[in-house]
Amino acid sequence: MSIEQQAPTGALDAERLAAIRADFPILAAEPAGMPLVYLDSGATSQQPRQVLDAEWAFRTGRNAAVHRGAHTLAALATDDYESARERIARLVGAHPDTVSWAMNATDALNEVALSLAEANRAAAVDPRLRIGAGDEILVTEAEHHANLLPWQRLADETGATLRWIAVDDDGVWTAEDAAAAITERTRLVAIAHVSNVTGLVAPVDAIVAAARAHGALVVLDACQSVPHRPVDLAGLGVDAAAFSGHKMLGPGGVGVLYLRPELAAALPPARVGGSMITTVTMTEREFLPAPQRFEAGTQPVSAIVGLAAAADYLEAVGLAAIDAHELALGQRLAAGVVSIPGVRLVGPRPGEERAGLASVVVDGVHAHDVGQVLDAQGIAVRVGHHCAQPLHRRLGVAATTRASAYLYTTEAEVDRFLDVLSGVRDYFGAR
């Protein structure tokens, strides 16, 4: 029975998990000469055949420029393009007009920051977008570089001060920490919904409430949440959000930018060119309304079609079921890690809310060496600073080893990772 024929339920039992895994051809691969245990979905997820087939079908049967040609093929391609927007919007509880395409989440976050900088260069700035000397931009110490560097640059350009919510020795911060950091000087708060290193789930409701009380914008890095759990961006009340296709079963090269209607109407586009204008003279230009005003130039249409197929797949499985499955795996990972002598778990403790990933430090062994031992046993994990150098610096380590699960991950694979991890220190003679 294929996954499309199975109604979403509250859990992924053995039968449903087997059907899911059968949809992913790469899970049968043996890149290291052993059965693949893929625990690097936090970096890039794998793609089911439904996504691969959708993109191939578009490329071979409907490929054409969208919103430009008058011929039948162009009309079919445009239908696919806008249908994809509707399906992605439905997945995240948004109206299609609030969803625009980007190259990836990093590009989408840069779009917001660059557009805010552009707004502040304008003669007449919407007061909601005014950022200047004496104002503050707030992030956390645990942010991915993609949700840090754009705000560093915006602070440099506008004269605002970049501040951050500090983390504790485990890399954790709380709603109380955020509330204390948001003040009348705060103009923008940018946070990850789920940390890609610690697995901490941010208290978004509390942050939005505190930010609203002070008139601040809230930008959400949703890369590690949208693929894994039910997310209602409109319901959360954030002003902007970004996520990437390649982390949610889709192709690379495409991401999504969500903008609350009021912000989308006020923001100027960061990039200008074809397809996002109404009228152009040699000295003036007028832009289309959102979302097209943020989509300059030719878009990666086949990748967008593939991303829509990924959204369909996630809905068919059921994001609530995926969330329950991954939360259980995350607890299994956390409990297993803390039981291994000489191995330190980063992030929330076992029993506390955390996503389905675990980053660890092995005493006396560099993360890259840990990764090599695991890879030799067919276990693919991520090693390094995970594009979060400030967090690792705060934790006092150069790198960690991260195992990240997804809907196709099994308990047996988690146990296999823990078993090999438990022998790493002995393998290197670490004491």
N, C-alpha and C positions, 0 to 999 in steps of 0.2 A: 504494500500500500504506500503510495507516494505521500509526501507531506501535505500536498494540496488537498488530498482527500480526507485528511484528518482534521476534525474540528479542534480549535484551541481548547485546552483544558488547563487545570490549575497546576499541573506539574508535567515534567518530561519523564515519563516512565521508560522502562527499558525498550519497549517496542517503538515508542515515538523517537527516542534517541537514536535507535538503530536506523530508523527511516531517515532521520536528519543526516546522519553520518553518510548514508548511502548517496546523498545528493552532492557530496563534496569529493570529487575525484582525487584531489591531492592527498586526502587522508589515507589513501592506499599506497602512497609513494614511500620509498625507502631511501631518502637522500643520503643518509649516513650508513647505508647497508643494513639498517635495522628498521622495524616498523616505526613510522613517524608518530611521535607524541608532540603535537603542536601546542605549545603554551606561550605563544607570542602574539596572541590576538590583540593585545593592547597596542601593539605597534601597527600591525596590519592583519586584518581578518582574511580568512580564505573565502572563496566564492563558490556558491552552489551552481550546479549545471543550469538552473533556471535563469540565473543572471548571465552566465556565459552565453546561453542560447538566445536570450533577449538582445544582447548587444550584437551578436553575430547576425541575427535575423534583421536587425535594423541596418547594419552595414551592408548586407547583401541584397536587401529588398526595398529599403525605404530611404536610403541615404540621400540627403539633399540639404541645401541651406534653408534655415527656418526663418519665417517672418520676412522673406525677401522674394522668393520666386512665385510666379502665378500658375505654374504648371502643377499637375496632379501630384507628382512625387513630392514637390515642395510642400504642398498642402498636407499630405500624409505625414511628412516629417514634422511639420509644425504641430499637427495634432498630437503626435507622440511626445513632443517637447513640452507642450502645455499640459498634457495628461500626466506627465511625470511630475510637474510642479504640483498639481492637485494631489497626487498620491503621497508625495513627500510632506506636503502641508497637512494632510489628514493624519499622517503618522505622528506628527508632533503637535497636534491640536491647534493648528494655525490656519488662517485664511490664505489661499494661494497668492494673493497680492502682497503678502508679507514675506514671501520666500523668493530669494534670488540666488543665482548660481555664482560660484566662485571656483577657483582652481583647487582649493582645499580649505580646511579650517583656518590655517595660518593666513591665507590670502583674505578670507572673510574678515578676520579680526583686524588685519591691516586696513581693509576697506573702511571699517568703522573709524579707526584712529586717523587715517588720512583724510577722511571726509570731515571729521571734527576739526582737524587742523585747517582744512580748506575753509570751513565755515568761519573759523576765527580770523582768517585773513580777509574775509569779506568786510565791506564797509558797514553793512547792516546785518548784524548777527542776531539770530533768534536767541532771546535771553536764556532759553533752556540749554543752548549749546555753548554759551560763553564760558571759556576756561582761560584763566590768566594768573598773573602773579598773586600770591596769597591764597589761591585755590589749591585743592589737593586731589590727587588721583590715588585711589586705594586698591591694592592687590594683596595677595598673601605671599608668604615666603615660600610656599610650596608650588607656585605656578610653573607650568610648562613655559619655556622660552617664548612660544608663540603667543602666550597671553601675558607676557612681561615686556618684551622688547618694544612692541608697538606703543605701549603706554609710557615707557621710558622716553621714547622719541617724542611723543606728544607732550610730555612734561617739559622736555628740553625746548620744544618749539614754542610753547605757550607761556613758559615761565612758571607753570604750576609746580608743585612739589609732589614727588612720588613717595607715597608712604606704603607700608605693608603691615599686615597682621602677622605677628611672629608665631612660629610653631614651637611646640615643646620638644623634649628630647626624643620623642617618638615620631615627630613630624606632624603632630596633631594640633588643630586649633578648634575653637568652639564658637557657638553663636554669641556667647557673652563677650568673647574676644572681639568679634566683629562689631557688635553693638557699641563697644567702648571706643572703637577706632573710627566709626562713622560720626562725623561732626558737621557743624554748619559750614565748615570749609570744604567738605567733600563734594566734588562735582561729578565724580564717576567712580564706580566700584566694579572691578573686573575679577571674576573668580572662576575656577573650574568647578563644575557641578560635581564631578568625581575626580579625585586626584589620580593621575596616571602612575604615581609612585607608591603612595600610601594606601590607596583605595578608600580614603575618607570621603564620605558623602556630605557635601556642603549643606548647611541649613539655609537653603535659598529663600524660603518664605520669610524667615526672620531678617535676612539681609535686605530683601526687597522692601519690607516694612520700614526698616531703619533708614534705608536710602530715600524712600518716598517722603519720610518725615522731614528730611533735609533738602529735598529737591534734587537729589543726585540720580544720575543714570546708572543702570545696572547692566553689565555685559557678561554673558555666560559662555564659558568654554564648555560645550556640551559633547565633546568628542567621546568621552568615556561613559556618557549616560544614555544618549539617544539610541545607540546600538543595543543597549543591554536592559533597559527598563522602560516602563511607560513614562513618557515625558509630555506634559502639556505646557508648551511655552507661553501661550496666551494666558492660561490659568496661573502660571507662576508669576506673571506680571513683569518679566524682565523686558528691558528695552531692546536688547540685541542678543543674539546667540549664534554660535557657529558650530558646525560639525562636518566631518569628512566622510566621503563615500567609502574610502578604502578600509575604514574601521568598522563598517556596518554591512559587510558582505558584498559591497559594490566595487566598481573599478576605481583605480587611482585616477588622479587628474581632475576630480570634481569634488566640490564641497558645497555647503549650503550656508547662506547668511539669512537669518531671520531678523527682521526689524519691526518693532511695534509701529503701527500705522502713523502715529503722531511723529515719531522720530524719522521714519522714512520720508514723510512729507517735508520735514525741515532740513534734512541733510542734503548737501550738494554731493554729486558723485565724485569719487576720488579719481576715476579714470574716465576719459571721454573719447569718443570716436564714433564708429558706425553703429547703427541699430538702436541707439538709446536717445535719439533726438527727434524733435518734431520739425523744427525749422533751423536752417543754417544759412547765414550770409557770410561775406568775407570778414565781417567784424563782430558778428553776434551769433548766439545759439540759444535754442530753447530745448529743454530736456523733457523726455517722456516722464510720466509718473512712475512710481515704483510698481512692480519690481524691475521693469525694463531699464529704468534710468541707471541702475547699478550693473547692467550687463553690456558693457561696451565690447564691440567686436564679435567675432564668431565664437560661439560657445561649443564645448565638447559634447555634441548632441548624443552620440552613441553611448558615451559614458553616462550621461544623464538618463538615457533610457535604461541602461543597466542598473543604475542606482534606484530607479523606480521599481524595477523587478526585485531588487533587494528589499525595498520597503514592503512590497507585496509578500515576500517570503517571510519577513519578520512578523507581519500581521497574521499570516496563515499559521505560523507556529504559536503566536501569542506572546506579546512582550511581558505580560504578567508571569507566564510560565517560564520564560527565559530568565526573568529576574529571580524567580524562586530557585531555579536550577543553579544559577550562578552564585546566589547568596549562600546556598548550601556548600558549593565548592569552595567559596572564599573562606568559610568557616573551617572547612576540612583542611585547607591549605594552612590557615593561621594556626590551628590547633596542632597540626603536624609539625610545623616549623618550630614552635616554642618547645616541643618535646625533644628536639635534637640538641644535645650539648654542644656549645660553642657556635650556635647559629642564632643570630639576632633577627627578630621580626621588626620591620619598620611599619609604623602606622597603628591603627586601632588594634586593641588586644582581642584575642579570641572571645567571642560572645558579644562584642560590641559591633555595631553596624559597620560593615565594610563591603566593598565591591568584591567581585570574584577574581582578585589578584593578590599576590603577596610578593613584596620585595624583601630581600634578605641580605644580611652581611655574615659571611663565614669568617670566624676569627682565624687570622694567620694565613688566609688564602685570598688572593685578589679575585674580584668578580669575573674577570676574563678567564682565569684558570678554572673557576667553578663552571662557567659556561662551556668550556672545552670538554670537561669531564662529562657533563650532561649531554653535550652534542655527540660525543662518542657512543653514547647509549641511545641515540636517536631522539633525544629530548631537546626541542627547540625552545629556548628562552631568550629574554633580552638581558644584555649586560651593559653597564655603563652608567652615565648620570641621567639617562632618559630625558634629555633636554630640560633638566631641572637642576642646574649646577648650584644655585643658591641654597636649595633645600639640602642637597648632599653636603655642601659646605657646613650648613648648620648642624647636620647629623654627625659631622666629623669624619666622613668617609669620602673617598674619591668616586666610588661606584658601588652599585648594588646589583644583585641578580634578581630579575623579576619573572615570575611565572604568572601568566594571565590567561584565564579561561574564557570560554564562550559557549554558545548553545550546543556546540558539537563536542565539548569536552566531557570525558567520563570520569567517574570516581576512580576507576582503575588507573587512568592516566595521571591523576593527581597523586595517587599512592605510589606509582612508579617514580614520579619526580621526587617525592619525599624519601623514598628508599635510596635512590642514587645520591641525593643530597646528603643523607645521613652518613655516607661513606667518604665524602670529599676530604674531610680533615685527615682521616687515616691515610687516604691515598697520597696526600702530600706530606704526611708526617708532621702535621701541625700540632702544636702543643699549647 
